[in-house]
Amino acid sequence: MLGSDLRLLALDGGGVRGLSTLQILKQLMDTIDPKSPPKPCDYFDMIGGTSTGGLIAIMLGRLRTTADERIDAYFSLSDWTASSRSRDAERRSRARSEDNSIQVS
């Protein structure tokens, strides 16, 4: 690729900060073409990342999704994990109650 520009997208890890990365990427894609923002995989030659950024890179590059789709998925996953944590906390609470009610003779 001598003489041609290479467009690289590097995404950092950081758990929930992945959402801000996606928001910035969405704004960038909207700036490139406001009427029809390109998918990151159609604009960047290489996409990579670490930790959360690596997962986002796979979804944007390999699965050819948009930043908007990843933002929606992020909120869906957040809702799912929050409800899962709530169920786990409820189970632990019940288990503690049952442990406290057992009497040893």
Phi and psi restraints in degrees (range 20) as a CNS / XPLOR table:
assign (resid 1 and name C) (resid 2 and name N)
       (resid 2 and name CA) (resid 2 and name C) 1.0 -60.1 20.0 2
assign (resid 2 and name N) (resid 2 and name CA)
       (resid 2 and name C) (resid 3 and name N) 1.0 129.1 20.0 2
assign (resid 2 and name C) (resid 3 and name N)
       (resid 3 and name CA) (resid 3 and name C) 1.0 89.3 20.0 2
assign (resid 3 and name N) (resid 3 and name CA)
       (resid 3 and name C) (resid 4 and name N) 1.0 -6.7 20.0 2
assign (resid 3 and name C) (resid 4 and name N)
       (resid 4 and name CA) (resid 4 and name C) 1.0 -112.8 20.0 2
assign (resid 4 and name N) (resid 4 and name CA)
       (resid 4 and name C) (resid 5 and name N) 1.0 151.6 20.0 2
assign (resid 4 and name C) (resid 5 and name N)
       (resid 5 and name CA) (resid 5 and name C) 1.0 -78.4 20.0 2
assign (resid 5 and name N) (resid 5 and name CA)
       (resid 5 and name C) (resid 6 and name N) 1.0 145.0 20.0 2
assign (resid 5 and name C) (resid 6 and name N)
       (resid 6 and name CA) (resid 6 and name C) 1.0 -113.7 20.0 2
assign (resid 6 and name N) (resid 6 and name CA)
       (resid 6 and name C) (resid 7 and name N) 1.0 124.5 20.0 2
assign (resid 6 and name C) (resid 7 and name N)
       (resid 7 and name CA) (resid 7 and name C) 1.0 -97.4 20.0 2
assign (resid 7 and name N) (resid 7 and name CA)
       (resid 7 and name C) (resid 8 and name N) 1.0 113.4 20.0 2
assign (resid 7 and name C) (resid 8 and name N)
       (resid 8 and name CA) (resid 8 and name C) 1.0 -110.5 20.0 2
assign (resid 8 and name N) (resid 8 and name CA)
       (resid 8 and name C) (resid 9 and name N) 1.0 139.3 20.0 2
assign (resid 8 and name C) (resid 9 and name N)
       (resid 9 and name CA) (resid 9 and name C) 1.0 -120.2 20.0 2
assign (resid 9 and name N) (resid 9 and name CA)
       (resid 9 and name C) (resid 10 and name N) 1.0 114.5 20.0 2
assign (resid 9 and name C) (resid 10 and name N)
       (resid 10 and name CA) (resid 10 and name C) 1.0 -110.9 20.0 2
assign (resid 10 and name N) (resid 10 and name CA)
       (resid 10 and name C) (resid 11 and name N) 1.0 124.7 20.0 2
assign (resid 10 and name C) (resid 11 and name N)
       (resid 11 and name CA) (resid 11 and name C) 1.0 -114.3 20.0 2
assign (resid 11 and name N) (resid 11 and name CA)
       (resid 11 and name C) (resid 12 and name N) 1.0 125.4 20.0 2
assign (resid 11 and name C) (resid 12 and name N)
       (resid 12 and name CA) (resid 12 and name C) 1.0 -80.7 20.0 2
assign (resid 12 and name N) (resid 12 and name CA)
       (resid 12 and name C) (resid 13 and name N) 1.0 156.9 20.0 2
assign (resid 12 and name C) (resid 13 and name N)
       (resid 13 and name CA) (resid 13 and name C) 1.0 -80.9 20.0 2
assign (resid 13 and name N) (resid 13 and name CA)
       (resid 13 and name C) (resid 14 and name N) 1.0 -168.6 20.0 2
assign (resid 13 and name C) (resid 14 and name N)
       (resid 14 and name CA) (resid 14 and name C) 1.0 130.3 20.0 2
assign (resid 14 and name N) (resid 14 and name CA)
       (resid 14 and name C) (resid 15 and name N) 1.0 24.1 20.0 2
assign (resid 14 and name C) (resid 15 and name N)
       (resid 15 and name CA) (resid 15 and name C) 1.0 60.4 20.0 2
assign (resid 15 and name N) (resid 15 and name CA)
       (resid 15 and name C) (resid 16 and name N) 1.0 -118.5 20.0 2
assign (resid 15 and name C) (resid 16 and name N)
       (resid 16 and name CA) (resid 16 and name C) 1.0 -67.3 20.0 2
assign (resid 16 and name N) (resid 16 and name CA)
       (resid 16 and name C) (resid 17 and name N) 1.0 -16.2 20.0 2
assign (resid 16 and name C) (resid 17 and name N)
       (resid 17 and name CA) (resid 17 and name C) 1.0 -66.3 20.0 2
assign (resid 17 and name N) (resid 17 and name CA)
       (resid 17 and name C) (resid 18 and name N) 1.0 -14.4 20.0 2
assign (resid 17 and name C) (resid 18 and name N)
       (resid 18 and name CA) (resid 18 and name C) 1.0 -58.0 20.0 2
assign (resid 18 and name N) (resid 18 and name CA)
       (resid 18 and name C) (resid 19 and name N) 1.0 -30.1 20.0 2
assign (resid 18 and name C) (resid 19 and name N)
       (resid 19 and name CA) (resid 19 and name C) 1.0 -65.2 20.0 2
assign (resid 19 and name N) (resid 19 and name CA)
       (resid 19 and name C) (resid 20 and name N) 1.0 -42.7 20.0 2
assign (resid 19 and name C) (resid 20 and name N)
       (resid 20 and name CA) (resid 20 and name C) 1.0 -66.9 20.0 2
assign (resid 20 and name N) (resid 20 and name CA)
       (resid 20 and name C) (resid 21 and name N) 1.0 -34.9 20.0 2
assign (resid 20 and name C) (resid 21 and name N)
       (resid 21 and name CA) (resid 21 and name C) 1.0 -60.1 20.0 2
assign (resid 21 and name N) (resid 21 and name CA)
       (resid 21 and name C) (resid 22 and name N) 1.0 -44.4 20.0 2
assign (resid 21 and name C) (resid 22 and name N)
       (resid 22 and name CA) (resid 22 and name C) 1.0 -65.8 20.0 2
assign (resid 22 and name N) (resid 22 and name CA)
       (resid 22 and name C) (resid 23 and name N) 1.0 -38.4 20.0 2
assign (resid 22 and name C) (resid 23 and name N)
       (resid 23 and name CA) (resid 23 and name C) 1.0 -63.4 20.0 2
assign (resid 23 and name N) (resid 23 and name CA)
       (resid 23 and name C) (resid 24 and name N) 1.0 -43.0 20.0 2
assign (resid 23 and name C) (resid 24 and name N)
       (resid 24 and name CA) (resid 24 and name C) 1.0 -65.0 20.0 2
assign (resid 24 and name N) (resid 24 and name CA)
       (resid 24 and name C) (resid 25 and name N) 1.0 -43.1 20.0 2
assign (resid 24 and name C) (resid 25 and name N)
       (resid 25 and name CA) (resid 25 and name C) 1.0 -62.3 20.0 2
assign (resid 25 and name N) (resid 25 and name CA)
       (resid 25 and name C) (resid 26 and name N) 1.0 -40.8 20.0 2
assign (resid 25 and name C) (resid 26 and name N)
       (resid 26 and name CA) (resid 26 and name C) 1.0 -59.2 20.0 2
assign (resid 26 and name N) (resid 26 and name CA)
       (resid 26 and name C) (resid 27 and name N) 1.0 -46.1 20.0 2
assign (resid 26 and name C) (resid 27 and name N)
       (resid 27 and name CA) (resid 27 and name C) 1.0 -61.4 20.0 2
assign (resid 27 and name N) (resid 27 and name CA)
       (resid 27 and name C) (resid 28 and name N) 1.0 -39.7 20.0 2
assign (resid 27 and name C) (resid 28 and name N)
       (resid 28 and name CA) (resid 28 and name C) 1.0 -63.1 20.0 2
assign (resid 28 and name N) (resid 28 and name CA)
       (resid 28 and name C) (resid 29 and name N) 1.0 -45.6 20.0 2
assign (resid 28 and name C) (resid 29 and name N)
       (resid 29 and name CA) (resid 29 and name C) 1.0 -64.5 20.0 2
assign (resid 29 and name N) (resid 29 and name CA)
       (resid 29 and name C) (resid 30 and name N) 1.0 -38.1 20.0 2
assign (resid 29 and name C) (resid 30 and name N)
       (resid 30 and name CA) (resid 30 and name C) 1.0 -66.2 20.0 2
assign (resid 30 and name N) (resid 30 and name CA)
       (resid 30 and name C) (resid 31 and name N) 1.0 -33.6 20.0 2
assign (resid 30 and name C) (resid 31 and name N)
       (resid 31 and name CA) (resid 31 and name C) 1.0 -71.2 20.0 2
assign (resid 31 and name N) (resid 31 and name CA)
       (resid 31 and name C) (resid 32 and name N) 1.0 -36.9 20.0 2
assign (resid 31 and name C) (resid 32 and name N)
       (resid 32 and name CA) (resid 32 and name C) 1.0 -61.7 20.0 2
assign (resid 32 and name N) (resid 32 and name CA)
       (resid 32 and name C) (resid 33 and name N) 1.0 -45.8 20.0 2
assign (resid 32 and name C) (resid 33 and name N)
       (resid 33 and name CA) (resid 33 and name C) 1.0 -150.0 20.0 2
assign (resid 33 and name N) (resid 33 and name CA)
       (resid 33 and name C) (resid 34 and name N) 1.0 93.7 20.0 2
assign (resid 33 and name C) (resid 34 and name N)
       (resid 34 and name CA) (resid 34 and name C) 1.0 -59.0 20.0 2
assign (resid 34 and name N) (resid 34 and name CA)
       (resid 34 and name C) (resid 35 and name N) 1.0 -33.4 20.0 2
assign (resid 34 and name C) (resid 35 and name N)
       (resid 35 and name CA) (resid 35 and name C) 1.0 -77.0 20.0 2
assign (resid 35 and name N) (resid 35 and name CA)
       (resid 35 and name C) (resid 36 and name N) 1.0 -35.6 20.0 2
assign (resid 35 and name C) (resid 36 and name N)
       (resid 36 and name CA) (resid 36 and name C) 1.0 -146.5 20.0 2
assign (resid 36 and name N) (resid 36 and name CA)
       (resid 36 and name C) (resid 37 and name N) 1.0 79.5 20.0 2
assign (resid 36 and name C) (resid 37 and name N)
       (resid 37 and name CA) (resid 37 and name C) 1.0 -57.9 20.0 2
assign (resid 37 and name N) (resid 37 and name CA)
       (resid 37 and name C) (resid 38 and name N) 1.0 133.7 20.0 2
assign (resid 37 and name C) (resid 38 and name N)
       (resid 38 and name CA) (resid 38 and name C) 1.0 -73.8 20.0 2
assign (resid 38 and name N) (resid 38 and name CA)
       (resid 38 and name C) (resid 39 and name N) 1.0 156.4 20.0 2
assign (resid 38 and name C) (resid 39 and name N)
       (resid 39 and name CA) (resid 39 and name C) 1.0 -71.2 20.0 2
assign (resid 39 and name N) (resid 39 and name CA)
       (resid 39 and name C) (resid 40 and name N) 1.0 144.8 20.0 2
assign (resid 39 and name C) (resid 40 and name N)
       (resid 40 and name CA) (resid 40 and name C) 1.0 -54.4 20.0 2
assign (resid 40 and name N) (resid 40 and name CA)
       (resid 40 and name C) (resid 41 and name N) 1.0 -35.7 20.0 2
assign (resid 40 and name C) (resid 41 and name N)
       (resid 41 and name CA) (resid 41 and name C) 1.0 -67.9 20.0 2
assign (resid 41 and name N) (resid 41 and name CA)
       (resid 41 and name C) (resid 42 and name N) 1.0 -22.1 20.0 2
assign (resid 41 and name C) (resid 42 and name N)
       (resid 42 and name CA) (resid 42 and name C) 1.0 -88.9 20.0 2
assign (resid 42 and name N) (resid 42 and name CA)
       (resid 42 and name C) (resid 43 and name N) 1.0 -14.5 20.0 2
assign (resid 42 and name C) (resid 43 and name N)
       (resid 43 and name CA) (resid 43 and name C) 1.0 -103.1 20.0 2
assign (resid 43 and name N) (resid 43 and name CA)
       (resid 43 and name C) (resid 44 and name N) 1.0 -42.1 20.0 2
assign (resid 43 and name C) (resid 44 and name N)
       (resid 44 and name CA) (resid 44 and name C) 1.0 -93.0 20.0 2
assign (resid 44 and name N) (resid 44 and name CA)
       (resid 44 and name C) (resid 45 and name N) 1.0 143.5 20.0 2
assign (resid 44 and name C) (resid 45 and name N)
       (resid 45 and name CA) (resid 45 and name C) 1.0 -78.7 20.0 2
assign (resid 45 and name N) (resid 45 and name CA)
       (resid 45 and name C) (resid 46 and name N) 1.0 -34.4 20.0 2
assign (resid 45 and name C) (resid 46 and name N)
       (resid 46 and name CA) (resid 46 and name C) 1.0 -139.9 20.0 2
assign (resid 46 and name N) (resid 46 and name CA)
       (resid 46 and name C) (resid 47 and name N) 1.0 138.3 20.0 2
assign (resid 46 and name C) (resid 47 and name N)
       (resid 47 and name CA) (resid 47 and name C) 1.0 -129.8 20.0 2
assign (resid 47 and name N) (resid 47 and name CA)
       (resid 47 and name C) (resid 48 and name N) 1.0 129.1 20.0 2
assign (resid 47 and name C) (resid 48 and name N)
       (resid 48 and name CA) (resid 48 and name C) 1.0 -150.4 20.0 2
assign (resid 48 and name N) (resid 48 and name CA)
       (resid 48 and name C) (resid 49 and name N) 1.0 168.1 20.0 2
assign (resid 48 and name C) (resid 49 and name N)
       (resid 49 and name CA) (resid 49 and name C) 1.0 -172.9 20.0 2
assign (resid 49 and name N) (resid 49 and name CA)
       (resid 49 and name C) (resid 50 and name N) 1.0 175.0 20.0 2
assign (resid 49 and name C) (resid 50 and name N)
       (resid 50 and name CA) (resid 50 and name C) 1.0 -118.5 20.0 2
assign (resid 50 and name N) (resid 50 and name CA)
       (resid 50 and name C) (resid 51 and name N) 1.0 145.8 20.0 2
assign (resid 50 and name C) (resid 51 and name N)
       (resid 51 and name CA) (resid 51 and name C) 1.0 54.3 20.0 2
assign (resid 51 and name N) (resid 51 and name CA)
       (resid 51 and name C) (resid 52 and name N) 1.0 -124.2 20.0 2
assign (resid 51 and name C) (resid 52 and name N)
       (resid 52 and name CA) (resid 52 and name C) 1.0 -58.0 20.0 2
assign (resid 52 and name N) (resid 52 and name CA)
       (resid 52 and name C) (resid 53 and name N) 1.0 -38.1 20.0 2
assign (resid 52 and name C) (resid 53 and name N)
       (resid 53 and name CA) (resid 53 and name C) 1.0 -61.7 20.0 2
assign (resid 53 and name N) (resid 53 and name CA)
       (resid 53 and name C) (resid 54 and name N) 1.0 -34.5 20.0 2
assign (resid 53 and name C) (resid 54 and name N)
       (resid 54 and name CA) (resid 54 and name C) 1.0 -66.9 20.0 2
assign (resid 54 and name N) (resid 54 and name CA)
       (resid 54 and name C) (resid 55 and name N) 1.0 -40.9 20.0 2
assign (resid 54 and name C) (resid 55 and name N)
       (resid 55 and name CA) (resid 55 and name C) 1.0 -64.1 20.0 2
assign (resid 55 and name N) (resid 55 and name CA)
       (resid 55 and name C) (resid 56 and name N) 1.0 -42.4 20.0 2
assign (resid 55 and name C) (resid 56 and name N)
       (resid 56 and name CA) (resid 56 and name C) 1.0 -63.5 20.0 2
assign (resid 56 and name N) (resid 56 and name CA)
       (resid 56 and name C) (resid 57 and name N) 1.0 -41.4 20.0 2
assign (resid 56 and name C) (resid 57 and name N)
       (resid 57 and name CA) (resid 57 and name C) 1.0 -59.9 20.0 2
assign (resid 57 and name N) (resid 57 and name CA)
       (resid 57 and name C) (resid 58 and name N) 1.0 -41.9 20.0 2
assign (resid 57 and name C) (resid 58 and name N)
       (resid 58 and name CA) (resid 58 and name C) 1.0 -62.3 20.0 2
assign (resid 58 and name N) (resid 58 and name CA)
       (resid 58 and name C) (resid 59 and name N) 1.0 -45.2 20.0 2
assign (resid 58 and name C) (resid 59 and name N)
       (resid 59 and name CA) (resid 59 and name C) 1.0 -67.1 20.0 2
assign (resid 59 and name N) (resid 59 and name CA)
       (resid 59 and name C) (resid 60 and name N) 1.0 -38.5 20.0 2
assign (resid 59 and name C) (resid 60 and name N)
       (resid 60 and name CA) (resid 60 and name C) 1.0 -74.6 20.0 2
assign (resid 60 and name N) (resid 60 and name CA)
       (resid 60 and name C) (resid 61 and name N) 1.0 -40.9 20.0 2
assign (resid 60 and name C) (resid 61 and name N)
       (resid 61 and name CA) (resid 61 and name C) 1.0 -86.9 20.0 2
assign (resid 61 and name N) (resid 61 and name CA)
       (resid 61 and name C) (resid 62 and name N) 1.0 -59.4 20.0 2
assign (resid 61 and name C) (resid 62 and name N)
       (resid 62 and name CA) (resid 62 and name C) 1.0 -72.5 20.0 2
assign (resid 62 and name N) (resid 62 and name CA)
       (resid 62 and name C) (resid 63 and name N) 1.0 -42.6 20.0 2
assign (resid 62 and name C) (resid 63 and name N)
       (resid 63 and name CA) (resid 63 and name C) 1.0 -89.1 20.0 2
assign (resid 63 and name N) (resid 63 and name CA)
       (resid 63 and name C) (resid 64 and name N) 1.0 -4.6 20.0 2
assign (resid 63 and name C) (resid 64 and name N)
       (resid 64 and name CA) (resid 64 and name C) 1.0 56.2 20.0 2
assign (resid 64 and name N) (resid 64 and name CA)
       (resid 64 and name C) (resid 65 and name N) 1.0 43.9 20.0 2
assign (resid 64 and name C) (resid 65 and name N)
       (resid 65 and name CA) (resid 65 and name C) 1.0 -96.2 20.0 2
assign (resid 65 and name N) (resid 65 and name CA)
       (resid 65 and name C) (resid 66 and name N) 1.0 168.1 20.0 2
assign (resid 65 and name C) (resid 66 and name N)
       (resid 66 and name CA) (resid 66 and name C) 1.0 -94.8 20.0 2
assign (resid 66 and name N) (resid 66 and name CA)
       (resid 66 and name C) (resid 67 and name N) 1.0 165.7 20.0 2
assign (resid 66 and name C) (resid 67 and name N)
       (resid 67 and name CA) (resid 67 and name C) 1.0 -62.5 20.0 2
assign (resid 67 and name N) (resid 67 and name CA)
       (resid 67 and name C) (resid 68 and name N) 1.0 -39.7 20.0 2
assign (resid 67 and name C) (resid 68 and name N)
       (resid 68 and name CA) (resid 68 and name C) 1.0 -58.5 20.0 2
assign (resid 68 and name N) (resid 68 and name CA)
       (resid 68 and name C) (resid 69 and name N) 1.0 -44.3 20.0 2
assign (resid 68 and name C) (resid 69 and name N)
       (resid 69 and name CA) (resid 69 and name C) 1.0 -62.8 20.0 2
assign (resid 69 and name N) (resid 69 and name CA)
       (resid 69 and name C) (resid 70 and name N) 1.0 -37.4 20.0 2
assign (resid 69 and name C) (resid 70 and name N)
       (resid 70 and name CA) (resid 70 and name C) 1.0 -71.2 20.0 2
assign (resid 70 and name N) (resid 70 and name CA)
       (resid 70 and name C) (resid 71 and name N) 1.0 -36.6 20.0 2
assign (resid 70 and name C) (resid 71 and name N)
       (resid 71 and name CA) (resid 71 and name C) 1.0 -63.5 20.0 2
assign (resid 71 and name N) (resid 71 and name CA)
       (resid 71 and name C) (resid 72 and name N) 1.0 -45.8 20.0 2
assign (resid 71 and name C) (resid 72 and name N)
       (resid 72 and name CA) (resid 72 and name C) 1.0 -59.9 20.0 2
assign (resid 72 and name N) (resid 72 and name CA)
       (resid 72 and name C) (resid 73 and name N) 1.0 -44.4 20.0 2
assign (resid 72 and name C) (resid 73 and name N)
       (resid 73 and name CA) (resid 73 and name C) 1.0 -64.5 20.0 2
assign (resid 73 and name N) (resid 73 and name CA)
       (resid 73 and name C) (resid 74 and name N) 1.0 -36.2 20.0 2
assign (resid 73 and name C) (resid 74 and name N)
       (resid 74 and name CA) (resid 74 and name C) 1.0 -61.1 20.0 2
assign (resid 74 and name N) (resid 74 and name CA)
       (resid 74 and name C) (resid 75 and name N) 1.0 -45.6 20.0 2
assign (resid 74 and name C) (resid 75 and name N)
       (resid 75 and name CA) (resid 75 and name C) 1.0 -67.7 20.0 2
assign (resid 75 and name N) (resid 75 and name CA)
       (resid 75 and name C) (resid 76 and name N) 1.0 -38.2 20.0 2
assign (resid 75 and name C) (resid 76 and name N)
       (resid 76 and name CA) (resid 76 and name C) 1.0 -62.2 20.0 2
assign (resid 76 and name N) (resid 76 and name CA)
       (resid 76 and name C) (resid 77 and name N) 1.0 -44.0 20.0 2
assign (resid 76 and name C) (resid 77 and name N)
       (resid 77 and name CA) (resid 77 and name C) 1.0 -65.8 20.0 2
assign (resid 77 and name N) (resid 77 and name CA)
       (resid 77 and name C) (resid 78 and name N) 1.0 -39.0 20.0 2
assign (resid 77 and name C) (resid 78 and name N)
       (resid 78 and name CA) (resid 78 and name C) 1.0 -62.5 20.0 2
assign (resid 78 and name N) (resid 78 and name CA)
       (resid 78 and name C) (resid 79 and name N) 1.0 -43.3 20.0 2
assign (resid 78 and name C) (resid 79 and name N)
       (resid 79 and name CA) (resid 79 and name C) 1.0 -62.1 20.0 2
assign (resid 79 and name N) (resid 79 and name CA)
       (resid 79 and name C) (resid 80 and name N) 1.0 -43.1 20.0 2
assign (resid 79 and name C) (resid 80 and name N)
       (resid 80 and name CA) (resid 80 and name C) 1.0 -64.5 20.0 2
assign (resid 80 and name N) (resid 80 and name CA)
       (resid 80 and name C) (resid 81 and name N) 1.0 -44.9 20.0 2
assign (resid 80 and name C) (resid 81 and name N)
       (resid 81 and name CA) (resid 81 and name C) 1.0 -68.4 20.0 2
assign (resid 81 and name N) (resid 81 and name CA)
       (resid 81 and name C) (resid 82 and name N) 1.0 -36.4 20.0 2
assign (resid 81 and name C) (resid 82 and name N)
       (resid 82 and name CA) (resid 82 and name C) 1.0 -63.5 20.0 2
assign (resid 82 and name N) (resid 82 and name CA)
       (resid 82 and name C) (resid 83 and name N) 1.0 -43.8 20.0 2
assign (resid 82 and name C) (resid 83 and name N)
       (resid 83 and name CA) (resid 83 and name C) 1.0 -69.3 20.0 2
assign (resid 83 and name N) (resid 83 and name CA)
       (resid 83 and name C) (resid 84 and name N) 1.0 -33.6 20.0 2
assign (resid 83 and name C) (resid 84 and name N)
       (resid 84 and name CA) (resid 84 and name C) 1.0 -65.8 20.0 2
assign (resid 84 and name N) (resid 84 and name CA)
       (resid 84 and name C) (resid 85 and name N) 1.0 -42.6 20.0 2
assign (resid 84 and name C) (resid 85 and name N)
       (resid 85 and name CA) (resid 85 and name C) 1.0 -62.7 20.0 2
assign (resid 85 and name N) (resid 85 and name CA)
       (resid 85 and name C) (resid 86 and name N) 1.0 -40.2 20.0 2
assign (resid 85 and name C) (resid 86 and name N)
       (resid 86 and name CA) (resid 86 and name C) 1.0 -62.2 20.0 2
assign (resid 86 and name N) (resid 86 and name CA)
       (resid 86 and name C) (resid 87 and name N) 1.0 -44.0 20.0 2
assign (resid 86 and name C) (resid 87 and name N)
       (resid 87 and name CA) (resid 87 and name C) 1.0 -63.7 20.0 2
assign (resid 87 and name N) (resid 87 and name CA)
       (resid 87 and name C) (resid 88 and name N) 1.0 -41.0 20.0 2
assign (resid 87 and name C) (resid 88 and name N)
       (resid 88 and name CA) (resid 88 and name C) 1.0 -63.4 20.0 2
assign (resid 88 and name N) (resid 88 and name CA)
       (resid 88 and name C) (resid 89 and name N) 1.0 -42.3 20.0 2
assign (resid 88 and name C) (resid 89 and name N)
       (resid 89 and name CA) (resid 89 and name C) 1.0 -63.5 20.0 2
assign (resid 89 and name N) (resid 89 and name CA)
       (resid 89 and name C) (resid 90 and name N) 1.0 -39.7 20.0 2
assign (resid 89 and name C) (resid 90 and name N)
       (resid 90 and name CA) (resid 90 and name C) 1.0 -63.9 20.0 2
assign (resid 90 and name N) (resid 90 and name CA)
       (resid 90 and name C) (resid 91 and name N) 1.0 -43.0 20.0 2
assign (resid 90 and name C) (resid 91 and name N)
       (resid 91 and name CA) (resid 91 and name C) 1.0 -62.9 20.0 2
assign (resid 91 and name N) (resid 91 and name CA)
       (resid 91 and name C) (resid 92 and name N) 1.0 -42.7 20.0 2
assign (resid 91 and name C) (resid 92 and name N)
       (resid 92 and name CA) (resid 92 and name C) 1.0 -63.6 20.0 2
assign (resid 92 and name N) (resid 92 and name CA)
       (resid 92 and name C) (resid 93 and name N) 1.0 -40.2 20.0 2
assign (resid 92 and name C) (resid 93 and name N)
       (resid 93 and name CA) (resid 93 and name C) 1.0 -63.1 20.0 2
assign (resid 93 and name N) (resid 93 and name CA)
       (resid 93 and name C) (resid 94 and name N) 1.0 -44.0 20.0 2
assign (resid 93 and name C) (resid 94 and name N)
       (resid 94 and name CA) (resid 94 and name C) 1.0 -63.1 20.0 2
assign (resid 94 and name N) (resid 94 and name CA)
       (resid 94 and name C) (resid 95 and name N) 1.0 -41.4 20.0 2
assign (resid 94 and name C) (resid 95 and name N)
       (resid 95 and name CA) (resid 95 and name C) 1.0 -63.2 20.0 2
assign (resid 95 and name N) (resid 95 and name CA)
       (resid 95 and name C) (resid 96 and name N) 1.0 -41.0 20.0 2
assign (resid 95 and name C) (resid 96 and name N)
       (resid 96 and name CA) (resid 96 and name C) 1.0 -64.3 20.0 2
assign (resid 96 and name N) (resid 96 and name CA)
       (resid 96 and name C) (resid 97 and name N) 1.0 -41.7 20.0 2
assign (resid 96 and name C) (resid 97 and name N)
       (resid 97 and name CA) (resid 97 and name C) 1.0 -61.9 20.0 2
assign (resid 97 and name N) (resid 97 and name CA)
       (resid 97 and name C) (resid 98 and name N) 1.0 -42.5 20.0 2
assign (resid 97 and name C) (resid 98 and name N)
       (resid 98 and name CA) (resid 98 and name C) 1.0 -66.5 20.0 2
assign (resid 98 and name N) (resid 98 and name CA)
       (resid 98 and name C) (resid 99 and name N) 1.0 -38.5 20.0 2
assign (resid 98 and name C) (resid 99 and name N)
       (resid 99 and name CA) (resid 99 and name C) 1.0 -63.5 20.0 2
assign (resid 99 and name N) (resid 99 and name CA)
       (resid 99 and name C) (resid 100 and name N) 1.0 -39.5 20.0 2
assign (resid 99 and name C) (resid 100 and name N)
       (resid 100 and name CA) (resid 100 and name C) 1.0 -71.4 20.0 2
assign (resid 100 and name N) (resid 100 and name CA)
       (resid 100 and name C) (resid 101 and name N) 1.0 -24.2 20.0 2
assign (resid 100 and name C) (resid 101 and name N)
       (resid 101 and name CA) (resid 101 and name C) 1.0 -87.7 20.0 2
assign (resid 101 and name N) (resid 101 and name CA)
       (resid 101 and name C) (resid 102 and name N) 1.0 -10.9 20.0 2
assign (resid 101 and name C) (resid 102 and name N)
       (resid 102 and name CA) (resid 102 and name C) 1.0 -77.8 20.0 2
assign (resid 102 and name N) (resid 102 and name CA)
       (resid 102 and name C) (resid 103 and name N) 1.0 126.4 20.0 2
assign (resid 102 and name C) (resid 103 and name N)
       (resid 103 and name CA) (resid 103 and name C) 1.0 -107.9 20.0 2
assign (resid 103 and name N) (resid 103 and name CA)
       (resid 103 and name C) (resid 104 and name N) 1.0 135.3 20.0 2
assign (resid 103 and name C) (resid 104 and name N)
       (resid 104 and name CA) (resid 104 and name C) 1.0 -102.2 20.0 2
assign (resid 104 and name N) (resid 104 and name CA)
       (resid 104 and name C) (resid 105 and name N) 1.0 129.9 20.0 2
